[in-house]
């Protein structure tokens, strides 16, 4: 649930990276941390206590101020992928505004991925969130591995799955910015529908994305040259 | 209604992110190292840390003049709360006295959550006291003030900014670490609360099923009590009429008819016995057993028990010995005690093979107690079963039921009756060698015994 502070003219948006263990959620955040310039992002916080793995997640804040003087804060979270951390997953997922599902593209991981997908739907529901209206992007990570599903298979998948799918090799930083772009674009549209971001807060989708991606190193991404001018 | 925002989204005041005492100590040593004062404010303007270095005399002197006081307060107010850009760079504030401050906001996740004020210091380009200071009062002593000013560190603004930047890096790490700890702690608490909620839910379900079971158990006890009573009534007629026919009240009987009637009576009696046991158990479970106390000749009871099992023992060629000797009279419920002894004696015969023996005896124990003992040389009981044989319907195993018969109620009844008397049942056994059951009873009953304690099951209120 996006947090709005009318007096301070502030929006706080929560984005969660969800997915099976070792699918590359933390790698996504680490890659983004490298690509973002420090003036729009805070430190990458990694909670990883050695003896108590229940407290495990990463968080990186991204913030900007719009032309109209609205402060927008995005908090990017990862949830622990290990099965035992169910309760932490639920807590982190609480009140999220958008979700990136990081899937391992390998055929061998298909079953685990599907199980996590269902687990996410269950936890979204437990948190009173509707996946049909929630901004949701699937990242097909590890495209470089030999066992990865072919383009044809992905094409078939696209026919049955509604959320957009973005291919990535997070460990090389490929597709990471594209995934976030796709999600923020959906998030903007969703917030514009529910909160009239454009009309009431005077933020256009173009500005919303530019405020973030003007400060991201887009070298070598499919977004290069595509970032809308302010 | 939107739910309360998760703690992960909450803004925390600076004071919650720092250990103020430890932080003050760091500020103190930092300020002393650079010989410049240091103040830290939170976003609402509350002063969290205040370290003064070198400026006490100078500022104190200015405070002695009314106009000086007024302007000083105004300067401090500006330094403390005048808005500055939310950027990680220092802003200089000029004091009317010629001193200077550098100020930088404490930024966390793009928010300003406080500010650090470094100063006052004397900028190295200050050649003489400015007119804004010397003009505050006609009697202003510039020489004196100049002497006091020497105690404040003189430093180029650029250097002061570098020092402040260095300090801000430190604060940044402290705030980040503090935030991380707060989140870890809160997450831990949330996780524990989550588990607690899950446990509570499970407890609630357990409690529900427990209540259901209790209600069912009460129904069962009532049902058994009613049914066994209803079963007994017609059975008494069956036995009674058979007896009457045997006595010839219905005319002369042939030998065969007599034999058949005998079987009807015998089986009727054992059925009655079984029903009575069930009724006893249901009464015990319902806490409805009353002792009818009187003087009991225990020796006679023991002999009676021996006599009762003798026919069965003879058939199996088991030897029954009963040597009670002289015993004091016992204050007890005769009927219930008799039932206990017969139950134990029948068991002893039942589980003892041909050629074995059953011994019934008694012994006076210190402390006004009497021990009644029934020993056999039968099959014995394995240790793992010893604690459970007194449970209702418990039998050592299914096959013994077929081989030896019985309802599994006898010992449960014995235990309850003996405990109702304030006594206890002891058992020792060696598998294959035999068992000894001992009833330890107080000779005199305390006046109050009334309702029996319950069986191992939980107590049920009388219906």
Interface residues (C-beta under 8 A of the other chain):
Chain A: X1 X3 X12 X14 X40 X42 X43 X45 X47 X49 X52 X54 X55 X57 X59 X61 X63 X64 X71 X73 X75 X77 X87 X88 X90 X91 X92 X94 X95 X128
Chain B: X2 X3 X5 X6 X8 X9 X108 X109 X110 X111 X176 X179 X180 X183 X184 X187 X188 X190 X191 X194 X195
